[in-house]
Amino acid sequence: MPASSGAATAKDLALKESDPWDVGEIVAGHLASKGFCLLDPGLGGEVLGQALRDVADVEDSGRLCRPAELIAEGLLGASGSGRIAQLRAAAGAALEPWEANLAGEGLEKVDEALGDMAAHVGPYSGDLLGHDLHMRSHAVLHDASSAALALVAPGGSELTEAEASHWLFQFIRGFVLCIISLGPDAGTLQLTPFAEETEAYSLDLRPGDMVLLRSDAMVARFSGPGRCVLVSSFLLSTAARMEKHDTKAELTPFAQKLNDWGADRLDKLKADERAQDRTRVPRQWLVAMNKQCFRGQHMAVRGLSMRAPTTWDENTFCQTSYASPDFMVEVPLMRWDHSSRYNDDPECWRFSQTYTRHAAFVDGAELFDNKVFAITPAESKTMDPHQRVVLENGYEALIKGGYKKGQIMNSTGGMYLGFGTGSSDFNFMEKTAGGDEGSFGATGGSAAICANRFSFCMGMRGPSIAIDAEDASSAVAIHLGCEGLQRRGRLTVNLFSLVGGIKLNLSPYFWPQRQAMGTLSKTGRSMAFSATADGMALGDNATNITLNAMTEVVDNTVVVKEYNELIGIVAGSSTGHNGKSAHFNAPNGPAEQEVIALSVRAAGLSGFDIDASECYAYGGYLGDAVEASSVMRILRLAEQSDAPLGMMAGKTSSGNSHWAAGAVAFAKIVLAQQWGCMTPSLHLDVINPHIDAFDQPFTFVGEVIEYDMKASYTQSMSRGFGGTNASVIALGDMDLDKRRPGPPPPERDRLVFWPGGGGRMDAAMVPRRGFNVAGTFTRWEPEPMEMESPGVYAFTLTLGENRWEQFQIWVDGDPRKCLYPAVPKAPKQTAVHGPSASSGGHAWHIEGRTAQLAEPSYGAASLADAGGDGAAAGGELVDVGTLDRGLIGARYRIRLRVVGKYRLVDWERLTGKPQDSDLQTALESATALPQSSYLVTGDFNGWGFQEMTAVPSEQSGEARFSLDLQLDRDGGEFQIVRNRDWDQVLYPFEEWAGCQDPSAVGGPDDESYGRTWFLDGRAGDRFRIELQRSRPGGRDEKQVSWTSLGNVPLTEAQLRDVQVPRFAVFGSWDSGQRLRGLRWTGSCHR
């Protein structure tokens, strides 16, 4: 391990000597390549002295404390973080035990330096580090003196839940740790990467030094013989809840340890929740505890089948709900002819007519496969379509739940179905004449027999009940189904419970009655919670859910059943009645609140554990207001929670499916929990004035809203016309496999190069004669590199007239042993691949070109001059480009660094920066550059090469070239290639360009595809193409032009050549982007 040498470690950067525009890119580049950057922020001794005096004031206030061992490990170790205090800028706010007020001019300037560095690095962090680091944590004060360690007990203080939450956030989100040493003594910062086969590397930190390090790639430990005070701050990722969605997120060892401590702590809190005082536990911990752990008997949703408007697939229905569809359509003729039943008159109900003509309908209600259930065609013909759909839909739910027909037969499975036992539309629909029901008539149209027929056909011997509680029917069925799975005394427990409900609108018989009661919407839309609500819209649906017990007892131990796929969990449920109230069907707030509270209690939860509520909300002006108040009071106000509660209303999209409504709502929230988002509602423009919607901890979900955590609790409410209320609590976990993955992040090595070394170099990498550079500046001929120091090989190049260069490094000058980057045109400090013969054309790219932009100036005068747009007219032109920007003739030093198994290619500009004072030196170097060759390629020469002739020029630094040619056919497309290199092509900015603007020349580069100059000549025309290239002030200027030299008839030999077909070839060597002409040799094309 390299030890501290007494001499200060060489700095990577000094802020006062650097261009402020380059600081962020330089620092981010060092972080991306070697994982740390040591620099001089230029604070000065006066600032450091004042900061140390401010630290003494913090110490006197008693705010420096010994952190818990897990926290110290995640910072600078037991010695580097002997005592800490996180500095808060908000004076007067309540402080945690580990916090202190940021007071004092010295500490404020140090904190400002940390903020400035975060602002420098942030814009480049996404591209170079893979994370957008545009936030930073509060500064942390570290007392690293040995005297401080002697004042506290070893092992650190006891870790609390609040402290763990605070630091876990920073350890997960923090990717870069920025540290400033205040002194008064120097110390050593030891860096050890998490990667295997790496050696520790030590930095000597002197007072005033700043170091940034990749906290996601290495561990930092500070130590020193005297007293040293440090100030640090994490640069935090701005990715929202990255730990929630990133399935491949890898926590650092310290974050993982703290996360494991939190998980164990949650288990202990849940196990001892009755014995412990939970007032000291942060509320977010209680919420997480109830979502991670549960007590009591929960019921598992194992299978789910649904027939909904437009689809028979439950997942499609859920995903479609995120787009807020409106499923309402006019009554189709397949159901009945509604023209004789429709009347716009509000009093039309008196004549058995209705003013609504919209509803949501399920397709294929008339379809049935009777052979599966051993039912004769004669009997199936007389059956109520509700019975047929229940048979198919229920059987599908059991199959999805993992039950085969042999397991179902003679089992104790229970059937709980929400269905109107005396008001099925089948009894009121128009039937074909004939009266052929026969003996089947007694059961074919019986609503009470719907659940019994399913149990009969499937051989289920458990309870079989059809429940009619109007719109609360299927929610009551879910509650009873869960009760049937509970172990109580010696009663036989259901093997499974098939619960659900069904409603098919087969006749408008009851529509006038609902209109007379004022519960039917004239617009055919359920406008829940809206000031324009006028009743419910009607809808079809059939939903069946397979439930079984979540846990079982094995060897006197309660274990979770490993059965079929777990779709969701019924955490708790309850049902009740309004009792004696103002009116038979009037909403009763206290009764609704009681049912909601009982379901929350049955789940072992508190109101603030519930994230959202799927409300009954059918579109009643008064009922919706009462329900919103009831839900809000129990789930938020009674718990004094300010976490917003999402309130959803699915009936605004698919209508009220009556007996199936509770099952539809529960199924939708369970499926939505797998996607981690709440489904939006429709038709809410103006909120119902009876709802207190302002300054309240709830929100009406009008767009897709994510749940706060992967696991979520959602409450579902149902209410029947006769006063029955039912509430069900669903627990769901986001299925990361269902979420459509975003674009994969670019693959990056955490550390491209480690100066401490580690591992051994591959034998093929060791050169016998040395390393060589081959690139555009050597015309891809190898040139030897010199050994600058042990493990460092260097080469100096002069920037050519293109103002960019590309290169590779060849071991022993052999192109079959090529070192190359992972991507084309790679910048410096990127990973080195090879040696290999297949580089794919990848090369490092030195970009010296710049663009000139007007630098804006601001102020009162400039605002007046510029017309108030904030930028002064006539601002100075400034060069904008990369760190490597340079003039023609600029000199660069390329270095290959080899330490152990690590390799790095880097370079620095020695001279020739556009703002440098040594412009003349760069211009003199440019005159020594070798003469380039230029060749014309076009359709007249089969896209081969015709070399241009150099023309003497009277002006210094100007090169002129020309070529005389004759067209052998009409046309004349061409480009110009430098040094026979297809990556150095001159081209116009437009396709088929003329010579109206000779200076509109692009390149030389490899972006010429599809852009050519066009001579627009005829066979026999002669042209002179001219290229003028100059470098005034070290910059590159180009002009391409041509003149016509008249027409000369083609010779007989030329005419014969014209008759020969032309062929061109293209292939994978240039990604199929360029044609290469084949010439006729007399016997073949080649």
Secondary structure as GFF3:
##gff-version 3
##sequence-region A 1 1086
A	DSSP	beta_strand	13	14	.	.	.	ID=ss1
A	DSSP	three_ten_helix	15	17	.	.	.	ID=ss2
A	DSSP	alpha_helix	20	33	.	.	.	ID=ss3
A	DSSP	beta_strand	36	40	.	.	.	ID=ss4
A	DSSP	alpha_helix	45	60	.	.	.	ID=ss5
A	DSSP	alpha_helix	69	74	.	.	.	ID=ss6
A	DSSP	alpha_helix	77	80	.	.	.	ID=ss7
A	DSSP	beta_strand	83	88	.	.	.	ID=ss8
A	DSSP	beta_strand	99	101	.	.	.	ID=ss9
A	DSSP	alpha_helix	105	129	.	.	.	ID=ss10
A	DSSP	beta_strand	135	136	.	.	.	ID=ss11
A	DSSP	beta_strand	140	143	.	.	.	ID=ss12
A	DSSP	alpha_helix	146	150	.	.	.	ID=ss13
A	DSSP	alpha_helix	161	173	.	.	.	ID=ss14
A	DSSP	beta_strand	174	184	.	.	.	ID=ss15
A	DSSP	beta_strand	187	193	.	.	.	ID=ss16
A	DSSP	beta_strand	201	205	.	.	.	ID=ss17
A	DSSP	beta_strand	210	214	.	.	.	ID=ss18
A	DSSP	beta_strand	218	223	.	.	.	ID=ss19
A	DSSP	beta_strand	228	236	.	.	.	ID=ss20
A	DSSP	alpha_helix	242	245	.	.	.	ID=ss21
A	DSSP	alpha_helix	253	271	.	.	.	ID=ss22
A	DSSP	three_ten_helix	278	280	.	.	.	ID=ss23
A	DSSP	alpha_helix	283	292	.	.	.	ID=ss24
A	DSSP	beta_strand	299	307	.	.	.	ID=ss25
A	DSSP	alpha_helix	314	321	.	.	.	ID=ss26
A	DSSP	beta_strand	329	330	.	.	.	ID=ss27
A	DSSP	three_ten_helix	338	340	.	.	.	ID=ss28
A	DSSP	three_ten_helix	348	351	.	.	.	ID=ss29
A	DSSP	beta_strand	358	359	.	.	.	ID=ss30
A	DSSP	three_ten_helix	370	373	.	.	.	ID=ss31
A	DSSP	alpha_helix	377	382	.	.	.	ID=ss32
A	DSSP	alpha_helix	385	400	.	.	.	ID=ss33
A	DSSP	alpha_helix	405	408	.	.	.	ID=ss34
A	DSSP	beta_strand	414	418	.	.	.	ID=ss35
A	DSSP	three_ten_helix	425	428	.	.	.	ID=ss36
A	DSSP	three_ten_helix	438	440	.	.	.	ID=ss37
A	DSSP	alpha_helix	441	444	.	.	.	ID=ss38
A	DSSP	alpha_helix	449	458	.	.	.	ID=ss39
A	DSSP	beta_strand	464	467	.	.	.	ID=ss40
A	DSSP	three_ten_helix	470	472	.	.	.	ID=ss41
A	DSSP	alpha_helix	473	485	.	.	.	ID=ss42
A	DSSP	beta_strand	497	503	.	.	.	ID=ss43
A	DSSP	alpha_helix	511	517	.	.	.	ID=ss44
A	DSSP	beta_strand	541	549	.	.	.	ID=ss45
A	DSSP	beta_strand	551	554	.	.	.	ID=ss46
A	DSSP	beta_strand	557	560	.	.	.	ID=ss47
A	DSSP	beta_strand	568	577	.	.	.	ID=ss48
A	DSSP	alpha_helix	589	602	.	.	.	ID=ss49
A	DSSP	three_ten_helix	607	609	.	.	.	ID=ss50
A	DSSP	beta_strand	612	614	.	.	.	ID=ss51
A	DSSP	alpha_helix	621	635	.	.	.	ID=ss52
A	DSSP	three_ten_helix	637	639	.	.	.	ID=ss53
A	DSSP	beta_strand	645	648	.	.	.	ID=ss54
A	DSSP	alpha_helix	651	654	.	.	.	ID=ss55
A	DSSP	three_ten_helix	658	660	.	.	.	ID=ss56
A	DSSP	alpha_helix	661	675	.	.	.	ID=ss57
A	DSSP	beta_strand	677	678	.	.	.	ID=ss58
A	DSSP	beta_strand	698	700	.	.	.	ID=ss59
A	DSSP	beta_strand	705	706	.	.	.	ID=ss60
A	DSSP	beta_strand	711	719	.	.	.	ID=ss61
A	DSSP	beta_strand	724	733	.	.	.	ID=ss62
A	DSSP	three_ten_helix	763	765	.	.	.	ID=ss63
A	DSSP	beta_strand	771	775	.	.	.	ID=ss64
A	DSSP	three_ten_helix	776	778	.	.	.	ID=ss65
A	DSSP	beta_strand	783	784	.	.	.	ID=ss66
A	DSSP	beta_strand	786	789	.	.	.	ID=ss67
A	DSSP	beta_strand	792	798	.	.	.	ID=ss68
A	DSSP	beta_strand	804	811	.	.	.	ID=ss69
A	DSSP	three_ten_helix	815	817	.	.	.	ID=ss70
A	DSSP	beta_strand	818	820	.	.	.	ID=ss71
A	DSSP	beta_strand	833	836	.	.	.	ID=ss72
A	DSSP	beta_strand	844	847	.	.	.	ID=ss73
A	DSSP	beta_strand	850	854	.	.	.	ID=ss74
A	DSSP	alpha_helix	860	865	.	.	.	ID=ss75
A	DSSP	beta_strand	877	881	.	.	.	ID=ss76
A	DSSP	beta_strand	891	899	.	.	.	ID=ss77
A	DSSP	beta_strand	902	911	.	.	.	ID=ss78
A	DSSP	alpha_helix	919	927	.	.	.	ID=ss79
A	DSSP	beta_strand	934	938	.	.	.	ID=ss80
A	DSSP	three_ten_helix	939	941	.	.	.	ID=ss81
A	DSSP	beta_strand	946	947	.	.	.	ID=ss82
A	DSSP	beta_strand	949	951	.	.	.	ID=ss83
A	DSSP	beta_strand	958	966	.	.	.	ID=ss84
A	DSSP	beta_strand	971	978	.	.	.	ID=ss85
A	DSSP	beta_strand	985	988	.	.	.	ID=ss86
A	DSSP	beta_strand	1001	1005	.	.	.	ID=ss87
A	DSSP	beta_strand	1013	1017	.	.	.	ID=ss88
A	DSSP	beta_strand	1021	1030	.	.	.	ID=ss89
A	DSSP	three_ten_helix	1032	1034	.	.	.	ID=ss90
A	DSSP	beta_strand	1037	1047	.	.	.	ID=ss91
A	DSSP	alpha_helix	1052	1059	.	.	.	ID=ss92
A	DSSP	beta_strand	1063	1065	.	.	.	ID=ss93
A	DSSP	three_ten_helix	1068	1070	.	.	.	ID=ss94
A	DSSP	beta_strand	1076	1078	.	.	.	ID=ss95
###
